[in-house]
Amino acid sequence: MSALALLLMLATAPAAPPPAAGPAPGEIPVDLSWSRSATWDDGLAEVARYDAHRTVYGKDRRFETILITVKEDFDRTRSVKADRTLPGSDLVTVLKLNAISRIQTENYPYDYLTSVFVRRDDPRTLVKLADSSQEWCGTTYKEVVTWEGAPQLRFHSYFDGEGDGAFPIDLSGGALLEEQLALVMRAADLVPGTGYPLRLFESLVANKAAPPVARSMTLTLAGTERLTTPAGGFQTRRYEIRPAGEPAAEPAMTFWIDQGPGRALVKQVTGDGRSLELTSVQRRDYWTRR
């Protein structure tokens, strides 16, 4: 082959494909068979109890957290559970997660109730969050509203300088609330060792109403791990969340999810001292008087 022919062949050869990019933000893969499972159609709720820890007034406090997960029809027109279909109703099927905690301190208890509503057909899509705190000084209520234009965090606080108001909260690009993770991690379907970009809003569970803060994080499936808790033994998937660009940093959050079909949240640990460890789980109609 002549030198001229070789040059012509090289000039007309197709360019090499660019190196494969990592997952784009908002593309955390999930296995929707979990949220769509017929288990959620049995008319019961999953009631999971946890041995929990949280730092309050500079001390580690031990208490119980209860996570209740149930399927509901949600009316976006009225922002309530739909027990019946009314004229003008805009219904969507959701999974609702209620997180209930009472934290005792030397002076008085702190009570938190947080309700997270996500679409059953995709737990990454937030429908609503409602959070309330009660303690002897007052009560604060916060609500993430997604059905009246751009999403907002609306609040009613007893603290001076806060009062009643609203902050914008940008949920575009697959952004998640920390409170959603107890559901999203159960549906996650990740490639081991692959880093998935995640824009994550810091926890809204607090008695003050501060502007929502989102951080760029990286989610990875770190491997599998056998755990034994008061609820029994579990073969789990271990998910770790770190600040973006800091692969060597200690995880900001770690989740252990049962590999069985129920995919229970077995354990959760955060870098600020919060933790959950499963003590029992059952399906029951907790709203029925017995």
C-alpha positions as CSV (number, residue, x, y, z in Angstrom):
1,M,0.0,0.0,0.0
2,S,1.4,3.4,-1.0
3,A,1.9,6.1,1.6
4,L,-0.8,8.2,-0.1
5,A,-3.3,5.4,0.1
6,L,-2.5,4.9,3.7
7,L,-3.0,8.5,4.5
8,L,-6.4,8.6,2.7
9,M,-7.5,5.5,4.6
10,L,-6.7,7.0,7.9
11,A,-8.3,10.3,7.1
12,T,-11.6,8.6,6.1
13,A,-11.7,6.0,8.9
14,P,-14.5,6.5,11.4
15,A,-13.4,8.3,14.6
16,A,-13.0,6.2,17.7
17,P,-16.0,6.4,20.0
18,P,-15.5,8.7,23.0
19,P,-15.0,6.9,26.4
20,A,-18.2,5.9,28.0
21,A,-19.4,8.5,30.5
22,G,-20.5,7.7,34.0
23,P,-24.2,7.8,34.9
24,A,-25.8,11.3,34.6
25,P,-27.4,13.0,37.5
26,G,-30.9,11.7,38.1
27,E,-30.3,8.3,36.6
28,I,-30.2,6.2,39.8
29,P,-31.6,2.9,38.5
30,V,-34.4,1.3,40.4
31,D,-36.2,-2.1,40.2
32,L,-39.8,-1.1,40.1
33,S,-41.0,-4.6,40.8
34,W,-40.4,-3.8,44.5
35,S,-42.8,-0.8,44.7
36,R,-45.3,-2.5,42.3
37,S,-45.3,-5.8,44.2
38,A,-48.7,-7.2,45.0
39,T,-47.6,-7.2,48.7
40,W,-48.6,-3.6,48.9
41,D,-52.2,-4.4,47.7
42,D,-53.0,-6.6,50.7
43,G,-54.7,-3.8,52.6
44,L,-52.1,-3.8,55.4
45,A,-49.2,-1.6,56.3
46,E,-45.6,-2.5,57.0
47,V,-44.7,-1.5,60.5
48,A,-40.9,-1.6,61.2
49,R,-39.4,-0.7,64.5
50,Y,-35.8,0.5,65.0
51,D,-33.4,1.1,67.8
52,A,-32.4,4.7,66.9
53,H,-29.7,7.2,67.9
54,R,-29.4,11.0,67.4
55,T,-27.3,13.7,69.0
56,V,-29.4,16.3,70.9
57,Y,-27.8,18.9,73.1
58,G,-24.4,17.4,72.5
59,K,-25.3,14.0,73.8
60,D,-26.1,10.7,72.1
61,R,-29.8,9.9,72.7
62,R,-31.2,6.4,72.3
63,F,-34.9,6.1,71.4
64,E,-37.3,4.1,69.1
65,T,-38.2,5.1,65.6
66,I,-41.2,3.5,63.8
67,L,-41.4,3.5,60.0
68,I,-44.8,2.7,58.6
69,T,-45.1,2.1,54.9
70,V,-48.4,1.7,53.1
71,K,-50.0,2.1,49.7
72,E,-52.6,4.8,49.3
73,D,-54.5,6.7,46.7
74,F,-53.6,10.4,47.0
75,D,-55.8,13.2,45.7
76,R,-53.5,16.0,44.4
77,T,-56.4,18.4,44.1
78,R,-57.0,18.3,47.9
79,S,-53.5,17.1,49.0
80,V,-55.0,14.3,51.1
81,K,-55.5,10.5,51.2
82,A,-58.4,9.7,48.9
83,D,-60.9,7.4,50.6
84,R,-63.4,8.2,47.9
85,T,-63.4,9.8,44.5
86,L,-64.9,13.3,44.5
87,P,-65.7,15.5,41.5
88,G,-62.5,17.1,40.2
89,S,-60.2,14.6,42.0
90,D,-56.7,14.1,40.6
91,L,-55.7,10.7,41.9
92,V,-52.2,9.1,42.0
93,T,-51.2,5.9,43.7
94,V,-48.5,6.5,46.3
95,L,-46.4,4.7,48.9
96,K,-46.6,6.7,52.1
97,L,-43.8,6.4,54.7
98,N,-44.6,7.7,58.2
99,A,-41.5,8.1,60.4
100,I,-42.3,8.6,64.1
101,S,-39.8,9.3,66.9
102,R,-39.8,10.5,70.5
103,I,-36.4,11.6,71.8
104,Q,-36.2,12.1,75.6
105,T,-33.8,14.8,77.0
106,E,-33.2,16.0,80.5
107,N,-35.9,18.7,80.3
108,Y,-38.6,17.4,77.9
109,P,-39.1,15.1,74.9
110,Y,-38.8,16.0,71.2
111,D,-41.5,14.5,69.0
112,Y,-41.2,14.2,65.3
113,L,-43.6,12.8,62.7
114,T,-42.6,12.9,59.0
115,S,-44.8,11.7,56.2
116,V,-43.2,11.1,52.8
117,F,-45.4,10.4,49.8
118,V,-43.8,9.0,46.6
119,R,-45.3,7.7,43.4
120,R,-45.8,4.0,43.6
121,D,-44.7,3.6,40.0
122,D,-41.5,5.4,40.7
123,P,-40.3,6.1,44.3
124,R,-37.8,8.7,43.0
125,T,-40.8,11.0,42.3
126,L,-41.8,13.0,45.3
127,V,-45.5,13.8,45.7
128,K,-45.5,15.4,49.1
129,L,-43.6,15.7,52.4
130,A,-45.1,16.8,55.7
131,D,-43.0,17.2,58.8
132,S,-43.9,18.3,62.3
133,S,-42.0,18.7,65.5
134,Q,-43.5,19.2,69.0
135,E,-41.7,20.0,72.2
136,W,-42.5,22.1,75.3
137,C,-41.5,25.4,73.7
138,G,-43.7,25.0,70.6
139,T,-44.5,23.3,67.4
140,T,-43.2,23.7,63.8
141,Y,-44.8,22.3,60.6
142,K,-43.2,22.0,57.2
143,E,-44.7,20.8,53.9
144,V,-43.1,20.2,50.5
145,V,-45.7,21.1,47.9
146,T,-45.3,19.8,44.3
147,W,-48.7,20.3,42.8
148,E,-49.1,24.1,42.6
149,G,-46.5,25.2,40.2
150,A,-42.8,25.1,41.1
151,P,-42.1,23.0,44.3
152,Q,-42.0,24.9,47.6
153,L,-41.1,24.1,51.2
154,R,-43.9,25.9,53.2
155,F,-43.4,26.3,56.9
156,H,-45.2,27.5,60.1
157,S,-42.6,27.9,62.8
158,Y,-42.9,29.1,66.4
159,F,-39.4,30.7,66.3
160,D,-38.9,34.4,66.1
161,G,-37.6,35.4,62.7
162,E,-39.2,32.4,61.0
163,G,-43.0,32.5,61.5
164,D,-45.0,31.5,58.3
165,G,-43.4,31.5,54.9
166,A,-42.0,29.4,52.0
167,F,-38.7,28.6,50.3
168,P,-38.3,27.3,46.7
169,I,-37.0,23.8,46.5
170,D,-35.6,22.6,43.2
171,L,-36.4,19.0,42.7
172,S,-35.4,18.9,39.0
173,G,-32.8,16.6,37.6
174,G,-33.6,13.7,39.9
175,A,-32.9,15.5,43.1
176,L,-34.0,13.6,46.2
177,L,-34.9,14.5,49.8
178,E,-33.0,12.6,52.4
179,E,-36.3,11.5,53.8
180,Q,-37.1,9.7,50.5
181,L,-34.0,7.5,50.8
182,A,-35.7,5.0,53.1
183,L,-37.9,4.1,50.1
184,V,-35.6,4.7,47.2
185,M,-32.8,2.6,48.6
186,R,-35.1,-0.3,48.9
187,A,-35.8,-0.1,45.2
188,A,-32.3,0.7,44.1
189,D,-30.8,-1.5,41.4
190,L,-27.1,-0.4,41.1
191,V,-24.0,-1.9,39.4
192,P,-21.5,-2.7,42.1
193,G,-18.7,-0.2,42.3
194,T,-20.3,2.3,39.9
195,G,-20.7,5.9,41.3
196,Y,-24.1,7.4,40.6
197,P,-24.3,11.2,40.9
198,L,-27.0,12.4,43.3
199,R,-28.3,15.8,44.3
200,L,-29.5,15.3,47.8
201,F,-31.4,17.7,50.1
202,E,-30.3,17.6,53.7
203,S,-32.8,16.3,56.3
204,L,-35.8,18.5,56.9
205,V,-36.6,16.8,60.2
206,A,-35.9,19.6,62.7
207,N,-37.8,22.1,64.9
208,K,-36.5,25.1,62.9
209,A,-37.5,26.1,59.3
210,A,-34.2,26.7,57.5
211,P,-33.9,27.1,53.7
212,P,-33.5,23.7,52.1
213,V,-29.8,22.8,51.2
214,A,-28.9,20.4,48.5
215,R,-25.4,18.8,48.1
216,S,-23.8,17.0,45.3
217,M,-23.2,13.4,46.3
218,T,-22.2,10.0,44.9
219,L,-24.1,6.8,45.6
220,T,-22.4,3.4,45.3
221,L,-23.3,-0.2,45.9
222,A,-20.3,-1.1,48.1
223,G,-21.0,-4.8,48.3
224,T,-23.0,-7.4,50.3
225,E,-22.8,-8.0,54.1
226,R,-24.4,-10.3,56.6
227,L,-26.1,-8.5,59.5
228,T,-27.7,-9.8,62.7
229,T,-30.1,-7.5,64.5
230,P,-32.8,-8.1,67.1
231,A,-35.1,-8.7,64.1
232,G,-33.0,-11.6,62.9
233,G,-30.2,-12.3,60.4
234,F,-30.2,-10.7,57.0
235,Q,-28.1,-10.9,53.9
236,T,-27.9,-7.2,52.8
237,R,-26.7,-4.9,50.1
238,R,-24.6,-2.1,51.5
239,Y,-25.1,1.4,49.8
240,E,-22.8,4.3,50.6
241,I,-23.3,8.0,49.9
242,R,-20.3,10.3,49.8
243,P,-19.7,14.0,48.9
244,A,-19.1,14.2,45.1
245,G,-15.5,14.1,44.1
246,E,-14.4,12.6,47.5
247,P,-14.2,8.8,46.9
248,A,-11.9,8.3,49.8
249,A,-14.1,10.2,52.3
250,E,-16.0,8.4,55.0
251,P,-19.6,7.8,53.9
252,A,-22.0,10.6,54.8
253,M,-24.8,7.9,54.8
254,T,-24.8,4.1,54.7
255,F,-27.8,1.9,54.1
256,W,-28.1,-1.9,54.6
257,I,-31.0,-3.3,52.6
258,D,-32.2,-6.9,52.9
259,Q,-31.7,-8.9,49.7
260,G,-35.0,-10.7,50.2
261,P,-38.1,-9.8,48.2
262,G,-39.3,-7.4,50.9
263,R,-36.0,-5.4,50.8
264,A,-36.4,-4.2,54.4
265,L,-34.3,-1.3,55.6
266,V,-32.1,-3.3,58.1
267,K,-29.7,-0.5,59.2
268,Q,-28.8,3.1,58.5
269,V,-25.9,5.2,59.7
270,T,-25.1,8.8,59.0
271,G,-22.0,10.8,59.7
272,D,-23.7,13.2,62.1
273,G,-24.5,10.4,64.7
274,R,-27.9,9.3,63.5
275,S,-28.6,5.6,63.1
276,L,-31.4,3.0,62.8
277,E,-31.2,-0.8,63.5
278,L,-34.2,-3.0,62.8
279,T,-35.8,-4.6,65.9
280,S,-39.0,-6.0,64.3
281,V,-41.1,-5.8,61.2
282,Q,-44.7,-7.0,60.5
283,R,-47.6,-6.3,58.3
284,R,-50.8,-5.2,60.1
285,D,-53.8,-2.8,59.9
286,Y,-52.6,-0.5,62.7
287,W,-55.5,1.8,62.2
288,T,-58.0,-0.9,63.4
289,R,-59.1,-0.8,67.1
290,R,-58.6,-4.1,68.8
